[in-house]
Amino acid sequence: MLIRFSIENFLSFDARTEFSMLTGKSRIHSQHLIKPKSRNDIGLLKTAIIYGANASGKSNIAKALDFTRRFILRGTSSENKKIDFQSFRLDKEALKKPSRIEIEIKHKNKNYAYGFVFNRNIILEEWLYEINKSSEKVVFNREEGKEQKPIISFDGIRFENSTEEQFLKFTAAGTRRNQLFLTECRVRNVKANVKNIDDLLNVIDWFQNSLTIIFPNSKFGGLEFELKENQDLSVIFHEFLSYFNTGIKGIELVDVDFDKIKDIPEEIKKDILSDLSESTKAFITSPVENITYAITKDKSDEIKVFKMMTSHDVKGSHKQEFFEINDESDGSQRIIDFIPVMMDLMKDDNVFVIDEIDRSLHPNLTCDFVDLFLSKSENINSQLIVTTHESSLLNQKIVRKDEIWFVVKDKFGSSSFYSLEEFKIRFDKEIRKDYLLGRYKAIPVFGSRNKLSVLKRQNA
């Protein structure tokens, strides 16, 4: 679970600003909470809805989380490789300062604070703490040494013997200045040589297996193979598609003759097939028709190619008509992408961050998707964090005050977060109207139409 996330000098965030999933003082919708398991544990929210005007920076929280995830799991490719990010660009002093990211998470029944300070060339600091309400314990700490080498201490790691300690010291000494120590531990497979590093592995595992970030153009990958391997999944899809009233009766896998796909060059086809084994799976998208094909090889070395299609009832017939996925409306395609999200949200310990959840969706669908998760997740510890313009979610019958966040930019172009919890609002107050009137800011503010010189010229 995500506890807190703070950013400084990253994209549109200049000064340090913090987004939090900690519970506020609101007492309504107690089923929206992930309740603490002990006195020292931390209670969390299951949902956060982030509002902001266009270009306010609300999508940048998703980009910052995505950068953190990719940087931990992939790292840098060489010692001279620049760290690929953008610091705040509208302040000359910010260009000289390092950037900072810190994230607090709950995973495997422990709470962690992990973060790093960095610039385009090097990691200046890095740390990992185990935390609870009343204390914190350092797992490792890194700082930039005088000889341009990172100094990493492991005060919170208990070694079984000197060999384990030497191996971790060797890993630390080999960590490049532009590489995270956490990444180096993953790359060098430290867990095979050092036993008591569950805290490091838990943080890596959270980024790899719990956190999912979905951007407006993201597609759910691998669904074709999941449908092929799990027949019950088709039934679940049918139920969701019927619930959202898409008119689609189901999702079907249709076999394809690979040789008859004309708009994929033969050379590319041969390369794919030559690399294919029984244990591998491949995808290829035709550039003209924009159809994705799933390719696999069975135990008999036979190539299987198939694609996903939607089925519709035909009036006056017992047969069904099949449509390509890209023949469906953008809204239907978005719902198809969201169904696996909803299924995974119904499992414990998943965090989904969806940027612009309302893209291509009717306002009622957006509200229903969020409400469906909240109503069905009472005993499930997953989180849904979304950015949106859809104001109909601003309803205290659906969400709590502490679940609503706003992003604004100041006159210098710097973004910051604040929560609706900061405003004194009755539990029965209609907050949508006040938001649209600008009471909470985070809405577009337009200039004077009379000052638009282009319109003056056209009307002259």
PyMOL commands that set and color helices and strands:
alter all, ss='L'
color gray80, all
select helices_A, chain A and resi 30-32+58-74+92-96+162-173+181-187+190-192+198-210+223-229+232-243+258-260+266-275+325-327+330-345+363-376+391-393+401-403+420-422+431-436+449-451+453-459
alter helices_A, ss='H'
color red, helices_A
select strands_A, chain A and resi 2-8+17-20+33-34+44-45+47-52+99-107+110-118+123-131+136-144+150-153+211-214+250-255+282-285+292-297+303-313+320-324+351-354+383-387+404-409+415-419
alter strands_A, ss='S'
color yellow, strands_A
deselect
rebuild
show_as cartoon
